[in-house]
Amino acid sequence: MKLYCLSGHPTLPCNVLKFKSTTIMLDCGLDMTSTLNFLPLPLVQSPRLSNLPGWSLKDGNAFLDKELKECSGHVFVDSVPEFCLPETELIDLSTVDVILISNYHCMMALPYITEHTGFTGTVYATEPTMQIGRLLMEELVNFIERVPKAQSASLWKNKDVQRLLPSPLKDAVEVSTWRRCYTMQEVNSALSKIQLVGYSQKIELFGAVQVTPLSSGYALGSSNWIIQSHYEKVSYVSGSSLLTTHPQPMDQASLKNSDVLVLTGLTQIPTANPDGMVGEFCSNLALTVRNGGNVLVPCYPSGVIYDLLECLYQYIDSAGLSNIPFYFISPVANSSLEFSQIFAEWLCHNKQSKVYLPEPPFPHAELIQTNKLKHYPSIHGDFSNDFRQPCVVFTGHPSLRFGDVVHFMELWGKSSLNTVIFTEPDFSYLEALAPYQPLAMKCTYCPIDTRLNFIQVSKLLKEVQPLHVVCPEQYTQPPPAQSHRMDLMIDCQPPAMSYRRAEVLALPFKRRYEKIEIMPELADSLVPMEIKPGISLATVSAVLHTKDNKHVLQPPPRPAQPPSSKKRKRVSEDVPDCKVLKPLLSGSIPVEQFVQTLEKHGFSDIKVEDTAKGHIVLLQEAETLIQIEEDSTHIICDNDETLRVRLRDLVLRFLQKF
Amino acid sequence: MDPECARLLPALCAVLADPRQLVADDTCLEKLLDWFKTVMETECSLHLLQDHPCLMELLSHVLKPQDISPRVLSFVLRLVGIFAAQEDCFQYLQQGELLLGLFGETGALSWAAWNMPSVRSGWIQGLCSLAQHPSALHFLADSGAVDTIFALQGDPSLFVASAASQLLVHILALAMQGGASGSSISEAAAWPVCAQKIVNHVEESLHSKATPQVTQALNVLTTTFGRCHSPWTGALWGRLSPPVACLFERDPIPAVHSLMDLLLSVARSPVLNFAACGLWEMLAQTLSRLSPTQAGPLALGTLKLQHCPQELRTQAFGVLLQPLACILKATTQAPGPPGLLEGTAGSSLTVDALLSSKSAFVGLLCQTLAHLEELQMLPQCPCPWPQVPLLEATVTILRLCDGSANPSSSVGGRLCGTLGGCVRVQRAALDFLGTLSQGTSPLELVLEVFSVLLKTLESPESSPTVLKKTFQATLRWLQNSHKIPNCSDLSPDALLFLGELFPILQKRLCSPCWEVRDSALEFLTHLIRHWGGQADFKEALHSSEVPTLACQLLQDPESYVRASAVGAAGQLSSRGLQATPTSPENPQAQQGLLMDFMHILSTDSEGFPRRAVLRVFTEWLRDGHADVIRDTEWFVATVLQAVSRDLDWEVRMQGLELAQVFLIQAMGRSSLHCPYTVGLPEATSPSPHPEFLQTLCRLPLFEFAFCALLDCDRPVAQKACDLLLFLRDKTTSCSGPQEAGDSPNSASVEAVLQRWREGEQGQPLGDLEPEAMLAILRSLDLEGLQGKLAKSSDHMEKSPQSLLQDMLATVGILEENEADCY
């Protein structure tokens, strides 16, 4: 069993598991932090961005000034943003049989894999994962395509040139593999390969293994996966949460008794408690709005935003914010808000029960009805007519490199009355803000990450007790900035095996058993013999038939005709020879009784010696030695076959035959 | 005994003796016992028994085998004990064989009801009551009761077991009191037999291998040394200290907590010569043998002792400081801080032991911090008090809790993991930090404290309770941040701190959690109360949005927050710090807050904000707030009108307080109207101007006070009574010769008051002349009313007569119910 690690990002994993002749890809996350190296794509012509000075080398050489621009001491690539793909060279991706998706954040690289590697398999995901994943991809494509950029920078990627660049461009890894965003056509084609599954549904893969999605409690339709054969069980835990938010709670019990547990997607901010952060979010929002400022919340169009809207729903009246408009701007805003209301079966119990009242499970429906929350596909069109300040705007993209958020950053960045509140933990907020410096606007960092923290992981591992834990190397040591926090790492016995990008792990467990079926007529012919109370044995002579990873014992063919003197028939060539079998023996020989029996049968001068493994009975007169051990008995006599047979028969008296 | 009770007694005794009658309520029997006790304080119990044969019948009734409820049995046992406490009565009862019949081996012990813990407890308490004289001692010795008491020490019921131990101590003390003469005290062999028996038993138990027995013996001794301070206790300790010392040699030490209690109890005894009896050595050994978790309470107890040798105090203090020393050692790079905690940190083994269990370590730390906090307040506080290291340790703990500490050692890393986000420790540390503000600390440490306080206040992880405690600690540190006598100004550092604090306070005022908004407002109110007059403070406050936000919270959905917002806004306004700048051209804006408060007073559905408004109003009136003195009469009239209709008694009470402040002020002022009284000494109370009395009638303050006098809530009536008495005293001099009833309309007022008393309080008194009011005031028996109101509202129900009647009535109801069944 091997694990090929194609992504080094612990929360955007992409691993391939080879298990019992199947090749299973676990998630295909797309690392978008690479976009932070690029200049933002402004929706409206931005004089500030377009007038940034080009960057030149120390010696004044300005050959890169078209590609690289300088802003407040940072250098950015002036080009269409590009993404860092999972490894494509480590394993031939056309051999991947299936891709299992655990949540909509971990499928953003899917079009790259399914459309460009010769992949012919199936993708399995739950319905909300697929639908919301589609929304995320659609939004991404829309954000990038609606600001076409003629230029695509490539000079800087040259290894010799990259060396000369300032950080962080200098240290960017695998820049040659960075790719531009896929198209909507590729997205549709990729999504068409998805087969929808439900929680606890068992999916057979070639008869060899069975895969099952389990609720992971992190997002709508998010799942962990069980990959098991009859005797082995691998659990894949990715992006799970034990907090009570909108999704169905995590199914922990089904993870028990795993041989290997692959653990990814823990919280990116282990020191921040989501509840505290939500409180911080609300406080800062109210404070800004009360002082007449606007609030900008860069966010994804699905996920935490539902919880934030729910908190605000409870909070705005008490905070006296009822008259403040909330705007949600995204090309998929409408679909996201509506989809959330129809996936009742994927929601937590409280929300599910609302559906039967019937009420919409999420209170944002009421916010929309009362006109407190308004949503628009983009800042163009209706929005510009309705726009009223002070207000709160939720919009993407959290990287601040594309999407409507770029416009609001340009618009509000100059006033210290306004605040940008970062809630998504995927991007460093300081890096995200770099191309907007100098910035007068206030910034607040309230990362809300509901995924498991290390305390919860340690409890989970104690509870489910896997034999081996495999996780990204980042989880096996304290975070670099807090090297003394030994509590911020996975602590388990045996220690977790760690992986990093482009590494192949041989998983430390051997397959020992295989399930074999026995045909009814063969079973019928067996004559079990009870050798101990409750244990019966029978000898089986059969033919082992293996097909489609299933093993069946079939009755042996009838004994072949006595071989004709000439040549064998061709047919019988396939049939293995069935020798007449000697009976099998069982039991143990009680030495004292055996000696007595020997004496009864005329042997005298018998000596018994104890050895490490059993006994040696010495018949001195006959110069014969009987060696009795747990699993063997030897009679050593000097070419006296009659004596040996006599002695053998005496030995056999003490043993059972079957 | 009063005749009415004497009349009811036979019926009650009959009821108690009747097995068919169930006394439903245990508390009645308790009250009955209390009553008998008080009766017997003044009367001879023998006479009482003789005068009331029904009592004797009841007592002897239980001797007959019949089905009497365990409750009554227990009651009778205790009652007999109370009677037999007097020696003559004891003799009388003993002659009748009653005592042996009840307390002897053929008595209660043989009853089936003995299985009930209440009966065993009654038996013990009865004996405890009667064991007051030498005859009782003989009785105890002869009846074999002492052996039974020994057995009861291990009773499954903790109450019984504890009472048995107490009884043993009581008997021992009684025996020693009469038995041992001064010379023979030191020779235990010369002690009375009964005392010897008990001491032997205790000694045997101390040698026992079974921990429960050791615990029992230790408990008996602890109580003995706690209660008995006669010289014989010295001899007792002399005899029993070797077996006690032996307990420390066992591994593990049995009954550690009881052992520590004993040592402390002995050490507190005023009669022992500790130096001679080796107690200090024993304490020192114990402190060094026990684990840090066990030794904490003993160390604190030792430090609290009056005459403890310095060496032992140092050792005990070292034990107490051990956990903090460990933390400092694990987190500081520099070799240990000088002064404190050197050598107390212990080996790394101790640290590992401490950290082995998170919950135990957290518990120990909280306990240590609480002990140190307690210690700092006491006169026995160790001197020199290691202020600096303690402060450093506390700040470190808080940094470990909020995750901002960055220790280099591996132990430090483990501490981070153990204490990170631990709210319990955080709370305890903040409490202690607040206490530490009283000491003198170097400036750099004070800045550290301010920085950790800011960090905690800012952290999104801080829970509401932690924030509240942080606010409290912050206030204390601001008050004590530098000690310049007679100067309440803020230091420059404190001002800098405030500059950083106000933005955080702004955020906290917007918190979604109401507890946080509430404590932030309370904190703000305190800040303004202390420093609102200072220009620097005002400037810092005004440069923030805090005042605006605080006033916005007057509309908060949570009533507690509204109440706190009222307090804060009131303070802001008192100091001229309100959010909307007051300008003479815009009196409406100026009066805005007053009107807001009036609105809250008349419309808020919850009591807390209304109470808060009245508190602020009273303060404003007292301090002569500009908005109030502009038209005080209107102000008082409007407030009283709103308050008189209020359903909350505390609001009405506050209304009376406001009225009183108004009266005091107005009377003071009215005296100033007359130029001739200026030079008069204060003592000659100035009589109010007739116009002023007119004002009172017009307000109508009289009506309000009369109405309150009849209030169904006693405190309100009391307050009204006090107010009217004050008013009457002040107006005597200005009264005319008119008597009550002379005035044309005083009769109608009387009539209205009468109707009010009868519950029809809707009718107004109408327009009244001051004279009529004064006449009424004089005609009311206010002193009598004050006396009546001073008694608790249940004083009628508490009388013994009522108790007896109630008990009989309950039985009566039972009978009726029984009849209903047919």
Interface residues (C-beta under 8 A of the other chain):
Chain A: T271 A272 N273 G276 M277 V278 G279 E280 C282 S283 N284 A286 L287 R290 N291 C311 Q314 Y315 D317 S318 A319 G320 C446 P478 Q482 H484 R485 M486 D487
Chain B: G403 N406 P407 S408 S410 G412 G413 R414 C416 G417 T418 G420 G421 S459 P460 E461 S462 Q506 K507 R508 L509 C510 S511 P512 C513 W514 V516 E545 T548 L549 Q552 Q555 D556 P557 E558
